[in-house]
């Protein structure tokens, strides 16, 4: 793995010609090929849509009940969950709900997702429902690509699931030929293996390719962006991109004392926000390859919308603020929540047009127009106490 300060956008763009059929029949005696060409973007069993179809997966931590709230129809589909559920993650299509009492992870297919081809996107919808479960000792970090989904636990161990199996409704664990207790993250058709501070690149089957000069001590938090994979490390943020088929790694130093927490961004963007271990607000701009630090007060969650767009910050008193990404100055604010549960704090979920904040105390989810001075567009009743929430369809 080479080290380079150059950041590149890794993306595969596939374009196919659509089959054109004339209205008139063939001339007598002409040989006709009866085989139709598969339309570009076709996915068997899924309905292609003209725009994204977003849904929210919410969960009641006491009963374990799970609700799938459709943001178009405002209808909720309820699913029986696992009592003691205390963590939720998502990857755009699937929601992963962790129950520490049983040390299991229940996987729910939300039935909506987006496929990004780089210069254009496809949007899909299919049936929703439970997929299955897998034993995981702690609420994991979920990183996925087209072939694999990694469930990386805070203890360093990772479970890998076959992505095509999940899409077909089955849970199949993949065990590559790796030794040790490593964090394994899929990226660009390969495995990024982080173990004892070292960063290595492996093939899908586990066979080693090369080792990076970069290091990553105590990995915690990761995200896939348009400008590569980022991983929070003790010494800085590991940023991995791809150029000419070869991974490139660099370490982006922290802006001040402490280290990054969860790395939060709008899917498809290349700006991330985090609340540092010292409670400060940090913003990572991958185009500039640098962190910026801003003053903040009692931040519960923070998320970046994208390049040139505001940073959204939710504070402990229930106030949502929109901050300028360059200066950190406030552009708008709105008081949303009368009560914030420290054990299960609300989460900010963001797409291109809206932000969502779960209000467990009121039993509602607030939809915010982040482009209109944080106007509350809707307050939705999911029918399930929204202690936990994740958005899908992106």
VOGU-3710 file (C-alpha; in Angstrom, 3 decimals, decimal comma):
1> xxxxxxxxxx> 0,000/0,000/0,000  1,450/3,346/-1,045  1,231/6,476/1,037  0,100/9,634/-0,746  -1,412/12,976/0,159  -3,603/12,863/-2,925  -7,248/12,027/-2,311  -9,126/10,352/-5,101  -12,707/9,402/-5,622  -13,024/5,678/-6,086
11> xxxxxxxxxx> -16,086/4,710/-8,016  -17,025/2,315/-10,723  -19,271/3,555/-13,461  -21,013/1,004/-15,653  -23,115/2,053/-18,625  -25,104/-0,312/-20,834  -27,242/0,496/-23,869  -30,970/-0,040/-23,462  -32,646/-2,409/-25,887  -34,545/-0,524/-28,564
21> xxxxxxxxxx> -37,472/-2,338/-30,145  -39,281/-1,182/-33,288  -43,071/-1,168/-33,579  -43,286/-3,066/-36,851  -42,812/-6,821/-37,137  -39,827/-8,441/-38,860  -39,789/-9,192/-42,571  -40,786/-12,780/-43,417  -37,849/-15,104/-43,359  -35,710/-12,823/-41,162
31> xxxxxxxxxx> -33,945/-14,551/-38,254  -35,034/-12,957/-34,948  -33,081/-13,119/-31,700  -35,750/-13,734/-29,047  -33,352/-12,977/-26,173  -33,941/-9,586/-24,526  -30,999/-7,678/-23,164  -31,227/-7,147/-19,397  -32,031/-3,467/-18,795  -29,268/-1,428/-17,186
41> xxxxxxxxxx> -29,594/-1,446/-13,391  -32,095/-4,308/-13,348  -32,264/-6,234/-10,065  -34,312/-9,410/-10,102  -37,328/-9,242/-7,792  -37,011/-5,504/-7,064  -39,034/-2,567/-8,340  -36,962/0,307/-9,693  -38,127/3,765/-8,631  -37,620/7,219/-10,104
51> xxxxxxxxxx> -36,454/8,697/-6,786  -35,221/7,463/-3,392  -37,763/5,927/-1,026  -36,672/6,600/2,536  -37,842/4,690/5,599  -37,006/4,831/9,308  -36,393/1,766/11,456  -37,226/2,518/15,086  -37,016/0,276/18,139  -38,360/0,255/21,698
61> xxxxxxxxxx> -35,483/-0,715/24,013  -37,831/-2,064/26,687  -40,111/-4,303/24,622  -37,788/-4,821/21,678  -40,634/-3,986/19,291  -39,432/-2,707/15,928  -41,299/-0,379/13,589  -40,600/0,363/9,930  -41,938/3,859/9,228  -42,521/4,675/5,562
71> xxxxxxxxxx> -41,758/8,368/5,045  -43,979/8,589/1,956  -47,149/6,923/3,256  -46,465/7,664/6,963  -47,547/4,075/7,692  -45,643/1,818/10,101  -45,086/-1,904/9,753  -44,460/-3,514/13,152  -42,119/-6,444/13,720  -41,602/-8,499/16,847
81> xxxxxxxxxx> -38,165/-7,739/18,207  -35,833/-8,898/20,948  -36,262/-7,607/24,478  -33,259/-5,674/25,693  -32,332/-4,273/22,281  -29,849/-1,481/22,988  -28,102/-0,658/19,742  -28,948/-0,062/16,091  -26,909/0,429/12,926  -27,772/0,655/9,254
91> xxxxxxxxxx> -26,137/0,406/5,842  -28,768/1,966/3,597  -30,928/-1,143/3,224  -30,561/-3,338/6,300  -30,978/-2,410/9,949  -28,895/-4,261/12,546  -30,415/-4,359/16,040  -28,250/-5,547/18,897  -29,540/-7,072/22,128  -26,818/-7,264/24,770
101> xxxxxxxxxx> -28,783/-9,592/27,052  -28,670/-12,304/24,402  -25,546/-11,021/22,638  -27,333/-11,323/19,304  -27,782/-9,095/16,299  -31,157/-9,205/14,543  -31,121/-8,121/10,887  -34,124/-6,448/9,249  -34,462/-5,806/5,523  -36,172/-2,413/5,165
111> xxxxxxxxxx> -36,967/-3,160/1,527  -35,582/0,121/0,109  -32,099/1,081/-1,039  -29,993/3,019/-3,549  -27,280/1,793/-5,899  -24,710/4,484/-6,697  -22,976/4,123/-10,067  -20,910/7,252/-9,605  -22,444/9,522/-12,234  -26,011/8,336/-11,612
121> xxxxxxxxxx> -28,046/6,339/-9,122  -30,746/3,682/-9,133  -33,461/3,418/-6,476  -35,173/0,173/-5,514  -38,001/-1,237/-3,429  -38,873/-4,795/-2,476  -40,532/-6,697/0,361  -39,395/-5,870/3,891  -39,000/-8,227/6,825  -36,639/-10,037/9,211
131> xxxxxxxxxx> -33,629/-11,731/7,655  -32,145/-13,598/10,619  -29,679/-13,189/13,458  -26,038/-13,649/14,246  -24,158/-13,921/17,534  -22,281/-10,696/18,247  -20,971/-9,912/21,765  -21,410/-6,114/21,556  -23,135/-3,554/19,366  -20,931/-3,486/16,259
141> xxxxxxxxxx> -19,776/-0,974/13,722  -21,296/-1,923/10,348  -19,309/-1,353/7,144  -20,491/-2,866/3,880  -19,787/-3,037/0,159  -21,399/-4,936/-2,688  -20,003/-8,306/-1,580  -19,499/-8,272/2,187  -20,870/-6,730/5,353  -18,493/-6,377/8,280
151> xxxxxxxxxx> -19,745/-6,348/11,881  -16,760/-4,970/13,782  -17,111/-5,154/17,561  -15,440/-2,819/20,057  -13,286/-5,723/21,251  -11,547/-5,831/17,880  -13,219/-8,946/16,483  -15,132/-8,821/13,203  -17,812/-11,007/11,680  -18,227/-10,980/7,908
161> xxxxxxxxxx> -21,565/-11,693/6,235  -22,201/-12,571/2,614  -24,039/-9,582/1,126  -25,833/-11,512/-1,610  -27,117/-13,900/1,052  -28,608/-11,024/3,041  -30,278/-9,734/-0,106  -31,805/-13,175/-0,636  -33,015/-13,390/2,965  -30,350/-15,585/4,575
171> xxxxxxxxxx> -27,499/-14,951/7,011  -24,253/-16,587/5,911  -21,009/-15,883/7,746  -17,813/-15,727/5,712  -14,603/-16,816/7,422  -11,525/-15,614/5,509  -8,148/-17,183/6,193  -7,031/-14,666/8,802  -5,414/-15,142/12,180  -5,719/-13,079/15,330
181> xxxxxxxxxx> -8,412/-10,732/16,612  -8,434/-8,187/13,805  -10,852/-5,513/12,670  -11,695/-6,456/9,084  -13,358/-3,879/6,814  -14,362/-4,459/3,178  -13,288/-1,747/0,764  -12,740/-1,547/-3,002  -12,979/-5,310/-3,509  -10,454/-6,119/-0,799
191> xxxxxxxxxx> -10,210/-6,476/2,972  -8,561/-3,805/5,120  -7,213/-5,641/8,167  -6,264/-3,652/11,266  -4,518/-5,595/14,010  -2,174/-4,501/16,802  -1,735/-1,110/15,158  -0,773/-2,466/11,736  -2,808/-1,864/8,572  -2,754/-4,593/5,926
201> xxxxxxxxxx> -4,536/-5,235/2,646  -5,839/-8,736/1,945  -7,766/-10,436/-0,811  -11,349/-11,499/-0,090  -10,196/-14,996/0,837  -7,773/-13,585/3,406  -4,565/-13,984/1,438  -2,235/-11,024/2,149  -1,353/-8,415/-0,456  0,675/-5,728/1,294
211> xxxxxxxxxx> 1,167/-3,799/4,523  0,853/-0,046/4,866  3,367/2,275/6,442  0,393/3,928/8,136  -0,759/2,654/11,505  -4,068/2,546/13,356  -3,969/1,998/17,110  -7,273/1,144/18,808  -9,624/1,558/15,799  -12,982/2,974/16,829
221> xxxxxxxxxx> -15,485/4,394/14,355  -15,390/4,145/10,570  -17,321/5,300/7,520  -17,331/4,812/3,764  -17,482/8,080/1,827  -17,249/9,251/-1,768  -13,584/9,939/-1,056  -12,657/6,643/0,504  -12,780/4,739/3,777  -12,032/6,556/7,037
231> xxxxxxxxxx> -11,259/4,887/10,367  -10,873/6,621/13,717  -7,560/5,733/15,362  -5,697/6,870/18,457  -3,012/8,695/16,456  -5,375/10,256/13,902  -7,879/9,317/11,216  -6,825/6,636/8,771  -7,947/7,615/5,257  -7,797/4,931/2,571
241> xxxxxxxxxx> -8,471/5,623/-1,099  -7,746/3,782/-4,317  -5,695/4,867/-7,305  -5,043/2,687/-10,364  -6,261/-0,334/-8,418  -3,835/0,226/-5,544  -4,921/1,320/-2,047  -3,365/4,525/-0,739  -3,300/5,318/2,990  -2,627/8,484/4,928
251> xxxxxxxxxx> -3,211/9,611/8,497  -5,085/12,876/9,099  -3,959/14,297/12,428  -6,505/15,346/15,027  -7,086/19,096/15,406  -6,546/19,094/19,171  -6,474/16,880/22,272  -8,613/13,761/22,342  -9,720/11,552/19,491  -12,761/11,200/17,271
261> xxxxxxxxxx> -15,955/9,411/18,262  -18,577/8,127/15,826  -17,970/9,505/12,322  -21,278/10,898/11,048  -22,153/12,134/7,569  -24,887/12,212/4,992  -24,486/9,088/2,862  -22,712/9,918/-0,354  -20,941/12,996/0,998  -17,286/13,574/1,888
271> xxxxxxxxxx> -17,592/15,768/4,976  -17,937/14,143/8,391  -18,661/15,366/11,899  -17,847/13,851/15,259  -17,997/14,614/18,952  -14,467/14,124/20,253  -13,631/12,249/23,431  -13,148/15,676/25,036  -16,685/16,723/24,050  -15,625/19,068/21,253
281> xxxxxxxxxx> -17,146/19,309/17,783  -14,781/18,266/14,996  -15,469/18,435/11,259  -13,454/16,415/8,732  -13,301/17,771/5,177  -11,867/15,029/2,977  -11,527/17,322/-0,049  -9,105/19,429/1,989  -7,816/16,358/3,891  -8,042/18,127/7,234
291> xxxxxxxxxx> -9,949/18,316/10,503  -11,428/21,531/11,916  -12,447/22,024/15,558  -15,301/24,227/16,772  -16,560/25,199/20,183  -19,662/23,293/21,201  -21,772/22,842/24,311  -23,165/19,532/25,566  -23,330/17,935/22,119  -25,391/14,734/21,968
301> xxxxxxxxxx> -24,935/14,069/18,256  -23,545/15,870/15,207  -23,732/15,117/11,496  -22,341/16,739/8,359  -24,667/17,248/5,399  -22,002/17,696/2,732  -19,494/20,007/1,077  -20,486/23,634/1,633  -23,561/22,561/3,612  -24,269/23,111/7,329
311> xxxxxxxxxx> -23,261/20,917/10,236  -26,223/19,835/12,359  -25,665/19,607/16,107  -28,124/18,267/18,681  -27,488/19,469/22,231  -28,378/17,977/25,583  -31,179/20,476/26,230  -32,994/19,250/23,101  -31,938/22,107/20,823  -30,958/21,416/17,215
321> xxxxxxxxxx> -28,513/23,892/15,692  -27,274/24,468/12,154  -23,653/25,640/11,991  -21,547/27,106/9,229  -19,036/24,385/8,184  -16,176/26,881/7,798  -16,597/29,073/10,874  -18,800/27,084/13,229  -21,127/30,076/13,589  -24,819/29,366/14,130
331> xxxxxxxxxx> -27,122/29,800/11,135  -30,370/28,588/12,726  -31,708/26,743/15,779  -34,890/25,096/16,990  -35,844/23,574/20,341  -37,096/20,062/19,572  -37,006/17,835/22,650  -38,316/18,389/26,163  -36,313/15,458/27,505  -33,115/13,715/26,402
341> xxxxxxxxxx> -32,413/10,199/27,697  -28,716/9,949/28,530  -28,839/6,140/28,359  -30,376/6,148/24,876  -29,717/9,605/23,419  -31,556/10,613/20,242  -29,833/10,264/16,899  -29,639/12,594/13,931  -30,366/10,953/10,583  -29,839/13,041/7,447
351> xxxxxxxxxx> -30,591/12,711/3,750  -30,341/15,236/0,926  -33,473/17,157/1,894  -34,417/16,309/5,452  -33,076/15,489/8,911  -34,819/13,231/11,437  -34,608/13,305/15,221  -36,229/10,606/17,354  -38,139/11,936/20,390  -38,695/8,917/22,636
361> xxxxxxxxxx> -40,252/10,984/25,436  -43,007/12,259/23,109  -43,183/9,050/21,072  -42,510/10,984/17,861  -39,975/11,452/15,099  -39,418/15,052/14,019  -38,720/15,710/10,348  -36,623/18,824/9,789  -36,086/20,781/6,582  -32,392/21,537/7,044
371> xxxxxxxxxx> -32,433/23,866/4,038  -35,160/26,099/5,488  -33,840/27,374/8,842  -34,531/23,993/10,516  -38,265/24,218/9,927  -40,181/21,302/11,481  -41,866/19,830/8,403  -43,651/16,958/10,185  -43,834/15,231/13,551  -44,505/11,579/12,819
381> xxxxxxxxxx> -45,959/8,932/15,137  -44,251/5,608/14,362  -46,516/3,652/16,705  -43,416/2,299/18,471  -41,466/4,192/21,124  -38,477/5,427/19,062  -35,652/4,889/21,564  -33,401/3,887/18,657  -33,583/4,967/15,025  -31,803/4,582/11,708
391> xxxx> -32,737/5,740/8,203  -32,703/3,463/5,134  -33,230/3,942/1,423  -29,943/5,714/0,721
//
